Amino acid sequence: MTRDEQFMAMAVERATLGRGHVEPNPMVGCVLVRDDTVIGIGHHERYGSPHAEPNALADAGDARNATAYVTLEPCCYTGHGKQTPPCTPRLIKAGVRRVVIGCVDPNPHVAGNGIRQLREAGIEVVSGVLEAECDTLIRAFRLRVKERRPMVALKWAESRDGRVAGRQGRPVRITGDLANSVVHELRGRCDAIAVGTNTLVNDDPQLTARGDNPPRRAIRVVLSNSLKLPPERRLWQPGPPTVIYTHDQAPDVESPASHVEIIRLPSQDNTRGGRRFGMGDVLSDLFKRGVTHLLVEPGPKLAADLLRLGQVDRVWRFKSTRLDIGESGLVAPELDWPKIGELDLGDDVLSEHAFDCEDRASVDFRLARSLATGTSSR
């Protein structure tokens, strides 16, 4: 690994501390180096707060003739709803002599203009250092900018014999305490958590993140073509906003609670001759609500549908190493996506899967590893 790569790796690691706090902005890290010595380090800590570069400059105090390692091209514009001043002029004013960039900003208001402004100011610029690792940091941000939708992750737990529930969907606790902690950490970093009607009926989920001060309070989502909503569910109790998505020909029912909104989307034919809504319409609506990361906790049927429709970016599968449910249990979804990461959680094994076998483990998976090994710097 070159010196540039070593310092960029430090910036990448620092950037991950922003996960769950900075969205819909991207995670960004910055390291300032002079004479091979780190003189300042920072990251984008919270949405609306200073970006990584000014935080690193403040940490350094004096950054003249330093090299700035930034995971993402420094921003260079004002307006368009921007919350903070641009970072490119700050680096120029600070007198850095060199800027090393991980990846170019996909935002069309930047997209190479930050690099151009730095070079016009006489600063040496090198880009594409640890580009793949840096691109991992902005994957959800890139989807927002390019496709105007959230990043979608599926998560389920299955027994050693490949079942996700007991007979007729009866709930069974499959995973151990460490795996459950990892799940709640993930929930606390997501903007929305979704289930289907069967999970709502069988599991009566809360769809909240337990623990101390999770960084985000997720919108709770129910995906229901039938609108067969059982009474006295925990989702109907006061709590985070709850949205039920259905199609415009579903039965006319009243919302089960004042904080529960029923959204009727355009109706489409499904392969079984019934009517359904399109998941693309769900993602579009969630995008408008500011959702960057959507976590879906599906039953086998919903998981199969989403995988078949190609509307999933990541899968997290927790597999028990000890529990068998038996042949009467519901069979886990079929998954032939390549495994891009695996983590031993004691009683369980977490594997992360992506359709593209060249993809890299997500920031959430890295944070899960830190939690499991007790090395988290949060």
Sequence and secondary structure as in RCSB ss.txt:
>XXXX:A:sequence
MTRDEQFMAMAVERATLGRGHVEPNPMVGCVLVRDDTVIGIGHHERYGSPHAEPNALADAGDARNATAYVTLEPC
CYTGHGKQTPPCTPRLIKAGVRRVVIGCVDPNPHVAGNGIRQLREAGIEVVSGVLEAECDTLIRAFRLRVKERRP
MVALKWAESRDGRVAGRQGRPVRITGDLANSVVHELRGRCDAIAVGTNTLVNDDPQLTARGDNPPRRAIRVVLSN
SLKLPPERRLWQPGPPTVIYTHDQAPDVESPASHVEIIRLPSQDNTRGGRRFGMGDVLSDLFKRGVTHLLVEPGP
KLAADLLRLGQVDRVWRFKSTRLDIGESGLVAPELDWPKIGELDLGDDVLSEHAFDCEDRASVDFRLARSLATGT
SSR
>XXXX:A:secstr
  HHHHHHHHHHHHHGGGTTTSTTS   EEEEEETTEEEEEEE  STTS  HHHHHHHHHS  TT EEEEEE   
    TT  S  SHHHHHHHT SEEEEEE   STTTTTHHHHHHHHTT EEEE TTHHHHHHHTHHHHHHHHH S 
EEEEEEEE TTSEEESGGG     S HHHHHHHHHHHTT SEEEEEHHHHHHH       SS  S   EEEEE S
S    SS GGGSSSS EEEEEETTS     SSTTEEEEEE EEE TTSSEEE HHHHHHHHHHTT  EEEE   H
HHHHHHHHHT  SEEEEEEESS    TTSEE     S EEEEEE SSEEEEEE SSTT    HHHHHHHHHHHT 
   
